[in-house]
Amino acid sequence: MVRLLDALDRARADPGEDFHFALQLDRLFQSVEGEEELGDETRLHLDEMDGEYLLPELVDNLEGWYIDHTFRSARDALDQFEDAIADAEDREWVNIASQYQYRRIRLKAGLQGHDVTNELEEVLEFLENCHTDDSPSFTTSIIEAAIDNTDDIPDPHRDRWIDLIKKNADAYRTDNRFNQLREYLRLLHEFKRACDRDTSDVETALVDSYRREAELVERESLLQKADILQSGVAECAEYLSDEQKRNWKQEALQARRTGTETELHELNPGDLDVDGFEGESLQQAVAEEMEHNTQVYVDWFKHVKQASGSGSYALYCLALSSSLIPDPNKIRLSTEEFVISQLVSRRIISPEAHTLSVDPSDSESIPNNYSHYAAGKMSSLGNALYRLIKEGHLTLSHIFHIFTIGDTLSPDTEAFLTDALLELHEDNHRPALFLFVPHLEATIVDTLQSVGRPAYTIIDDGTQQQLLGGLFIDGRDLFGRHYAIYLRYRYTSREGMNLRNRLSHGQLRYRNANYLNAVLTLFDTLKCLITLNSADYLNYFGIPQETLSPSTQYDQETDLSLFTDLNKQIIGYGTSTDGHTLVVIRENGHEDHTELFVDRGRVHRYLIDGTGLTRDEIENEIDQLRDDYPNIPDSIDYTWLDQNDLILHTITDVIDDQTAAPADAPTQDTIIEHAKVRGIDESTTRTALRRLEERDDITTGEIDGETVVPADECLNIFEQATSVTGIGETLAWRVADHFDSEQAFLDADQDAFQAVPGIGPDRADRLATDRTSPSTVSEE
């Protein structure tokens, strides 16, 4: 166990670094208590420590008790724990002594007929003397053990335990270390409840901690403030009044909207190379979607953790959730109305406004508008992880556990990542980021070497380690295409955030060294570790039983708007018989091929040569593609749109669906947008509307410059209004648009007519007295 030896040497050289060895001990003792078979390498390195340090004999006795159930081994282990604690205290290894104290209590409490009164008294005195030097990670474990054994704590000692927890909480409150403060407040609340003590003061302190932290971070990040307030509402809901909850939620919403505009510059429509977006409405929509997605992620994680009993398992499932990574195919489809990527090259412009290069569009490039989608999606994930840490649902031990399952990291890489995690947990986001980013690369290289995959490239003089950008460019097979594109966008590409290179060259903006980038880099490190070493994680956790994956087409109305385009014609679509996959068939006359899109959470695009193919020819081509691409479903129920009658019937249905009231008049633009959902592009819809009007199936009019398709009752109101002196067609359409039904028009008085835009008192009086009845109009 190389890390154990390395961490022991580090503690011997510098007692202040003993946390790393304590962490390795925690992992080792967990394995023994869980009756896991220690590996040959672990045995070998324990043998190397024999005679030099007391750990090997202690491990043998612990195995004798937990695996062989030999009581004598347990008694010997208890004696050896006392020696280990004394040795650690002599060496000033406070964290290591805490770890030995904790494990001794667990061992003694598990022996039938034995209590831990003496051990709890001894560890209480130990913590009272050195609680300021001990890591909260190990102190909290001891307090949890005390809570589990409160029956063995006499009343005077209970008061001392409460005072100890309060002192720790007060120290972290003074230093504004709110994560640690709340850890101790939660423990204090639990300890007092176990002792039947009043907890109102602790509940007030919890509420105050969120309020105080939100006010402090407001100067640095409004998005961070929003997450803190939302976490406060989530954890302290039963301690807050209804008015407080409403105020906090409203304050959080306003902070997120403002923060989206001022902090998430990737979402600024002015920075996008597309037209047709309203800046304010887009930012408003992004803020609301981010808030919704953040809450979905938080609720999902808590659900999985509760169902499985493991925060590490929930984190594992989260890392394997495909919906968290932007889908470049969907992004290209959603923006192709605005960007003709086949005909123009894209200029790559840095945030400093320098043109860096011009490169042609290709399937592996980062799509236009990618930053908008990636920033919104990943910011929601970062906010959710931040909130989970704040609320205590995602702890350091959960993250450490993920790092250690594969046992692929070098001792130095793991040590740096451990330091980064501690900085993140203490809300020191900039130091955490500067530790995480370079060791993302170290994590990837260590893991590739461990699983026997090359991380090197051949050069004239031999080999050299492949650069991170090269690993991502060639990483389709390593990470999957979508995730490889995301990693390039985030860390190494000039088209994207280029986080690794800007940080390395001192070009990272100070405001971007924030909590979101720190926590997302941690997540990417975990995801890369799990993805590259999937065998070990599948062996440990199994196939994830629940992930945050995209919704399927099952029991949902088919939406084809993503695939419609002015220059390309959808000729058919289908769903798999199980309802989970959408298939869209589209002709591309510009390139003389038929496109097949398969949407099963992610969009896959396949090409069929030629256009104007018969349905049988298309189905045969799809059958041939299926042999090589398992994403294409075996059985598809097709609907073909290459029939004029079907298109006309579909447009008529759209008009009926958008006619909300008997006298409604949906606009032509509304009809066009909803026709796209049915797979009919704008040009075809306009043609269909003209044909329907020529056949007298519909009538069109113009209200305030917008073309509308009025219902029959709307037409009747229009005709009656035009019969009144002084009411021309423009005002008549406004009158028709104002009333929901013909009866409402007939019942209207002068005041009701005067509410119509452009109708003054005189016209209102004439409309109320001179309007003709429907029968009179028809006779004339």
N, C-alpha and C positions, 0 to 999 in steps of 0.2 A: 504494500500500500504506500506508494511513493509519496502521496500527499501527506500522509500521517507523519512520515519521517521528516519530510521537508518542513512541515508546520512545527514539529518538535524542535528542529534545529533553529527555526526562526524565533520561537519562544525563548530558547536558551540564549540566543544572541541579544534579544531585546524583550524583556518581560512585558513591555507595552504592546507587543504583537501576539500575546497569548490567545487572543480571540480566535485566530485561525486554527490553532491546535484544539481549543475547546470545541470548535465547530466539527472538526474531524472526529473527536471523541464522541460527540453527540451522534454522528452518523454510525460510528462503529457500535456503540451501545444499542442503538435502535435495531441494527441488524441482528445482534445477539439476542435481544429481547424478543424480536420477531421470529426467532428460530431459523433465521436464514443461514445457509451454508456459506461460510467465508471462502473466498476464492484462494487458489493456490498462491497467487502473488501476494495477497494479504498475509497469508500464513508465512511466506518467505520473509517478509519485512518485519513481521512481529518477532520471528526468530532472530533477526538481526538486532532487535532491541533487547533480547533476552540477556540478563546480566547487566545491562546498561541502564535499563529503566524498568519500573515495576509493572508496566501495563500488560505484558504477555501473560504473566501468572494470573493477574486479575481476570483477563479475558477467559482463560482456561476454566477458572472457577465459576464465572458467570455462565459459560456454556454448560458446565456440569449441573448447574441448577435449572436453567431455562430449557435445556434440551434433554438432559438425562434425569432431571428432577432429584438430584442427590442433595439432601438437606445439608450434609457436611460442607459441600461446595458453597452453599449460600452463606453459612456461618463464616467460612474462610474469606469469602468475598467481602463480607461486611468489615472484617478486620483489615483487609487490604484497602478498602475504601478509606478507613481512618488514616492509614499510612499515606495514601495518595493525597488526601486533603492536607495533612501536615506538611508533606513535601512541597505541594503547590504553594501553600502559605509561606513556607520558608523562602521559596524562589520568587515570591511576590506575583504569582500567577493567579490573579483574582478570578478571572473568568474560568480558568481550568478548575480551581477549587470549587467554584459554584457548580460546575458540571458534575464533579464527583459528589458533592453534597446532594444534588438533585437525584442522581442515580442511586445513592445509598438509601434515600428516603423511599424511592420506588421499590427497591429490593426489599427493604424491611417491611413496608406496608403490605407487600404481597405474601408475606409469610403468615400462615394461619396461626392465630393465637398471639401475635405480636403487635404491639402498637409502636408509634413513632414519636411518642411524647418527648423522649430525650433528644432524638435527632432533630426534631423541629425546634426545640429550645436552643440546641447548639447552632443550627443554621440561622436562627433568628439573631443570636448574638453576633454571628459572623457578618450578617448583612447590616446590622446596626453599626458595625465598626467600619465597614468598607463599601457601603451601598453606593457611594458617589463614584467609586472606581470600577464598579462592575457593569458589564454590558446589560442593558435591559432585556435582551433576548434570553439570557440565562436567569436573571433575577425573576422575571415574570414566570418562568417555568417553576421555580421554587415556590412562588406565591400560589400558583395554581395547585401544586401538590399540597400546600397548607390548606387551601380551600377544600380539597378532597378529603382532608383528614381533620376537619375542625373539631370533631369529637375528642381528639387526642390533645387539644389545646385548652389548657385551663383559662378561666376568665381573665386573670391579670395579664396573661400572655396574649390573649386576643386583643386587649387594648394596645399592647406593644406592637403587634402586627399592624393594627390600624394606623398607629402613629408612624410606623416605618413606611407604609404605602403612601400616606399623606406627605411625608417628607420627600419621597421620590417625586410625587406629583408636583409639589411646590417648586422643587428644583427645576423641573422641566418647564413649568409655567413661567418662572422667572426668566429662563433662557429662550422663551417662545418656541420651544420644541414641542409642537402640538401633537404630533403623532405619538410620541412617547408619553406625553401628558395624558392623552386619552386612554392609552393602554393601561396606565395605572389607575385612572378613574374607573374604568370598566372593572378592573380587578377589585378595587375598593368597594364598588357597588355590589359585586358578587360576594365578597367576603362578609360585608355587613348583612346581606340577606341571609347568608348561611348561619350567621350568629344572631339573627332576629333583631338587628339594629336598624334604626331609622336611616333611610337612604336619600332623603330629600335634598340634603346639602350636596351630595354627589351629583344628583340629577341637575341641580342648578349650575354646578361647576362644568358639567358636560355642555350644557347649552351655552354658557358663557365662553367656553373654549372655541366653539365654532364662530360665535359672534365676533370675538376678539381677533381670531385668525383672519376672518373675511375682511375686517377693516384694515388689517396690516397689509394683506397682499393686494388690496385694491389699487394701491399706487403702482404696482408692478404689472398686474395682469387681471383684467376684468373677467376673462374666461376662467381663471383659477378661482376667483372669488365666487363665480356662479357655481362651480363644482363644490366648493366648500359649503356654501349655503344649502345646496341640494342634499349634501351628505348630512348636514345638521338636521334638516327636516326629516330625512330618512331614519337617522338614529334616535333623535330626540322627539319624535312625533307625539309620544304619550306624555311628554313633559312640557310641550308647548301648547298655548291656547290656540283656538281656531284662528283668532285674529293674527297671532304671531306666525302661524304656518302660512296663512294667506300672504302676509307681508313679505316673509322670507322667499316664498316661491315667486312672487312678483318681482322682488329685487333681483333674484337669481336670473329670471327671464330677461329683465332689462340689461343686466350685466352681460349676459351671453350675446344679446343682439348687438350691443355696442362693441363688445370685444371681438365679435366676428368681423366687424367693419374695420377696426383699428389694429388688430393683431394677426388675423389670418389673411395675410396679403395675397396668398395663393387663390383666395376666393373672390378677390376684387374683380368685377367684370371689366373694369377698365384695363386690366392686365391681360385679358384674354384676347386671342387673335380671332374673334368671332363677332358677328353682328347679331342684332335681334334680341338682346337681353336688356331688360330694365334693371339698372344697378340696384336700386332700392328694393325692388320686389325680389330679386335674386338673393340678396343678402338676407332679407327677411325670411325667405323660404329656407335658405341654408341654415340659419340659426335655429329655426323651429325643427327642421329635420335632425340637426345635430342633437338638440335637446331630447327629442323623442328617441333617437337611436342610442344615446348614452344611457337612458333609463332602461331601454330594452336589454342592453348588454349587462347592466348591473343586476337587473332582476333575474336574467338567465343564469348568470354566474352563481348567484345566491341559491337559486333553485337546484342547479347541478351539485353544488357543494353540499346542500342539505340532503339531497337524495342519495348521494354517493358516500357522504361522510368524510370527504377528502377535498380540501382546497387545492391540493396539487393535481388531483384528477380533473377538477373543473378547469384549472389553468391549462392542462394538457389538451382537453377538448376544445378550449377556446383557441389555442394555437393551431389546431387542425380545422378550424371553421373556414370554409372557402369564401363565405360572403364578406369576410373582413378585407379581402384583397380586391382592388378595383379590377374590373373586367375590361381590358383594352378593346376587345371586339365591340362591346356595347357602347363604349365611349366613341369609337369611330362611327358607329351607326347613328348615334344620337346627334353627332355634329356634322354629318356629311351634307346636310342641307346648306350649311354655312361655309364649309371648307371643301373645295374641290381638290382633294389631296392627290388625285391622279394626274392633275394638270399643272400643279404648281409645286415649287420647292418651298421648304420652310426655312426661314431664318431663325437660327438659334440665338437668343439674346439673353445675356446674363442679367441678374438683378441690378447690376451696375449700369445697365443700358448699353453695353458694348456688344456689337454683333460678333459672335465667336466663329460661326461657320454656317455654311449652307449645305444641307444634306437632303437627298430625296426621301420621300416617304416609303417605308417598307413595313412588312408585317411585324418585324421585330423592333421597330422604332417606337419611341414613346409617343402616343397619339397627341394631336392637338387637343387642348382642353383637359388633358390628363390631370394637371395640377389641381383644377377645380374639384374633380371627383375624388382624387386621392386625399386632398386636404380635408374635405368634408367627412369622408368615411373614416380616415385614420384619426382625425381629431376627436371624433366621437368615441373611438376605441381608447385613445389616450385619456380622455376625460373619464371614461368608465373605470379604467385601471386606477387612475388617481383617486377616484371616489372610493373604490373598493379598498385601497390601502388606507385611506382616511378613516373609513368606517370599521376597519379591523377585520374585514372579510378575507382579504388577501394579505398574508403575513410574510415576513422574511423566511420563515421555515418552509412555507409552501414553495417559494422560489428557489431556495437552496436545494430542496428536494429534487426539483426538476433538473438543476445543474448537475447533480451527482448521480442520477440514475444510470446514465450512459457511461460514466467513468472514462470520458474521452479527453477531458481538458488537462493541460499540463499544470503542474503545481503553481507556476507563476501566473498563468492565465486565470486560474480559479482564484488565486489570491487577489489579483487586481479586480476581478468581478465582485468578489466579496466586499472589498473596500468601496466599490461603486454602489453596491446595494445599500451599504450602511450610510453613505452620503445621501442617496435618494431617500432613504427612510427618514433621515433627519432634515429633509427638505433643502438640502444643499444641492440644488439641481445643476448648477454649472460645473462644480467638480465632478458630479456623477456623470454628466454628459461627456466630459473630457476623458473620463476613464472608460466609459462604455464604448464609445465610437471606435477607437483603435483596437479594442479587444473583441469587437464583433468580428473583425478580420482574423484575429488570433483564434477565436472560437471555431470559425469555419475551417481554418488550416489544421488546427489540432484534431478536429473531428474527422476531416478527410483522411488525414494520416492514420488515425486510429482505425477507421473502417477499411483501410487499404485502397483508397482512391487517390489519384495523383493531385497534388496541389502545386505542381511545378510545370514549367514550360521549357522546351529545348531551345538552347541558344548555341551560337558557334563554339563557345568555350565549354559547353556542358549543359547544365540546367540551372534554373533559378526559380525562386518562388513566384508563382503567378500573381500579378497585381489583383487587387480586389475588383477593379472594374472588369478585368479579363475574366475572373471567376463568374461575375454576374452575366457578362455577355455570353459566355459559354455555359451558363448555368441552367439552360432549359431542362437538361436531363437531371441536373442536381436538385433544383428547387421547383421545377415546373415553370412553364412559360410565363404565366401571369405574375407569379411571385418574383421571378427573375427580373421582369420589366419593372416591377415596383421597387426592388432593391436598387436597380440602376438609377431610377428616378430619384430615390431618396438619398443615396450615398455617393454616387460616382459620376453621374451624367451631367453635363453642362446644360442639358435641356431641363433638368429638374432642380431639386434642392442642392445637390452636390455637397451634402453635409460633411462627408468624410474629408474631401479635398479642401473645402473652405476652412474647416477646422484645422487641418494640418498646416495650411499655409497662412493662417492668421487672418483669413478673410471672412470668417463667420461673424455676422452681425450680433452685437451683444444681446439684443432683444430676442434673438433666435436661440440663444443658449438657455432655454426655458424648461419648465417642468414637462411640457408635452413632448418635446424632442427627447428628453431624458427617459421618460417612461416608455415611449415608443421604441427607442433603441434597445432598451431592456427586452421588450416584447420580441423585437426582431431577432435578438440574440437567442432567446429561448426557442423561437420558431425555427431558426436555422439549425439549432442543435437537434431538435426533434425531427426535422425533415431529413437531415443528412444521416442521422443514426436511428432511423425509424425502427429497425429490428429490435434494439434494446428496449425502446419505449413500448412497442407493441407487446413484447414479451412481458413487460412489467405491468402495463395497464390494460392490455388487450385493445381491440378495436374500439374507438370511442363510441359509446352508446348514444350520445347526444351531442350535436354540434350546432353552432349558429350558421346554418346553411340557408341559401336563398329559398324563398317560397317557390313551390312548384305550381304547375297549372292545375293541380287537382282541385276540383270544385271551385275553380275560379273562371271568370269570364275571360275569354281570349283577348289579348291586347296586342295588336299588330302595329301600333303606331311607331314603335322603335324601328321598324323595317321599311317604312314608307319613305319614298324620295321622289322628287320631281322628275328625275331622269331615269328612273328604274321602276319597272312595273311588277307588282306582286301578282302572280297568276294563280297561286294556290297556297293553301296552308293545311296543316293537319296536326292532330294531337295523337300521342301514343294511346293505346287502348287502356293503359293504367292511369292516364291523365297526367303523368308527371313530366312529359316532354312536349315542347312545341316545335314544330317543323314549319319553316317558311320557305317558299320557292319563289324566286324573283328573277326576272329577265333583265340583263344588263346589255342593252343594244350597243352601247359605246365600245364594249370590249368583246362582243359577240360570244357571251357565255351566259349560262343560267346558274344563278347562285342558290345554294342550299344552306340555310341557317338552321342549326339545331340548338335549341335553348333548353338545357337541362341545368338551370342555375347559372351556368356559364354559356356564352354563345360560341359555337364552333361554326366556321364557314368553310364550305367545300364548293368546288367549281365543277360544272358540267359543260362540256364544249357545246357551243351553238345556242341559238334561240329559235323560237317557233316550233319547238319539239312537241310531239303529241303527248297526251297524258301517259300512254303506255310506255313511250320512249323514256319519259322522265322517271317513271316508277322503276323501269329496268335499270336506269343509271343509278338510282338511289340504292337498289338492291346490290349492285356491284360495289358501290362505295361502302356499304355496310360490312362487306367482308374484311375491310382493312380498318374501319373506324367503328368500334363498339358503341360509341355515343349515339349513333343513329338507331332509333328503336326498331324492333323487329316488325311490329305491326302498327300501321298508321291509318287513322281515319281521315281521309282527304276531303277538303272543300275547295272546289275550283272556282276562281274568280274571272276566268276568261270567257264569260258569257254576259252579253249586254243585258239580257233580261234579269239575271241575278244581280248585276251591278245596280240597275234601276230599282229593283226591289229593295236592295240593301240601303240605298240612299233614301228611299221613301220611309223605311223603318227608322233611319236616323232622324229624319224630320219629325216623325211621330214621337220618337223618344224625347226629343228636345222641345216638344210643345207641352209645356208644363201646365198651362191654363187653356180653357176653351178658346180664348181670344189672343193666344200668344202668337209671336212672330219671331221665330229663331233667325239669327243672322246667318248670312252665307258663310262667314268665317267660322262660326260655331259648327255649322254642318260639316265644313271641310275638316276641321280638327277632329270631330267625332267619327268621321268617315275613315280617317287614318287608323283609328283603333280597329276598324273592320278590315284593314288592309288595302284601302282604296286611296290612291295618291291624289294630290290636289288637282292636277290637270284632268284626270278621269272624273273626279267629282264635279268640276265645273261643266264638263261636257254632258254629264248625266243630268245636271240641273237644267241645262238648256233643252235637252230632249224631253224632259218631263214637262217643261213649260210649253214646248211646241205641241205636246200631246194634250194640253190643257189639264194635266194632272195637278199642276201647281201654278200659282201666280207669284210673281216677285214684285217687290216695291222698294222704296228707299226712304228710310227714316234717319234724318240727320246725317246723311252721307253714307249710311250703311245699307247694303242690300239685304232685304229680309224676305222670308217665305211665310206669309201670313196664313193662319188657319181660317176656316170658313167664317167663323163668327167675327174674326178680326176684319175680314173683307167686308162683311155686312156693316160693321161700325164705320169703316172707311167710306163706304158708299153713302150711308146715311149722313155722315158729317159733311161730305162734299155737296150735298143738296142744300146746305144752309148757306145763305148769302154771306160772302166775305171769308168763307173757309175754303182755301185752295188745297191742292193735294198734299203739300208739305205739312200744313197744320192738321189735315185730316188723318194723315199717318200718325202724327203725334198723339191725336185723340185716340186712335185705334190702339196704339201702343200703351196708352195710359191705363186702359180698363182691362180687367182679367176676363170679363165675359160680356156678351151682348146685353144680358139682363142688367148688369151693373151700369152699362151705358144708358139704358132706357130709364133706370131709376135715378140717375144723377141729377142734382139740382145745380143752380148757378154757381154755388161755392165749389162744388166738385169739379165743374168744368174749368173754373178759374185756376185750379191747381195744375192744369196741363201747361207745360212750358210754351210761351208765346201766345196764349189765349188770354186776352184782357177782359175787363168787365163787360164791354159791349158784345163781343163775340160769345162770351159765356152765357149772356142773357139770351142771345139768338139761338144758341145750341139747346138751351133748356126749353125754349118755347117753340122753335121752328123745326126741330129734327123730325124727319119723316119716319113712319113705322116701316117695318120690313115689307109688309104687304103693299104699301103705297109705292115703295121703291121698285118692287118687282113688277107692278102694273105699269109704271112709267117706262 
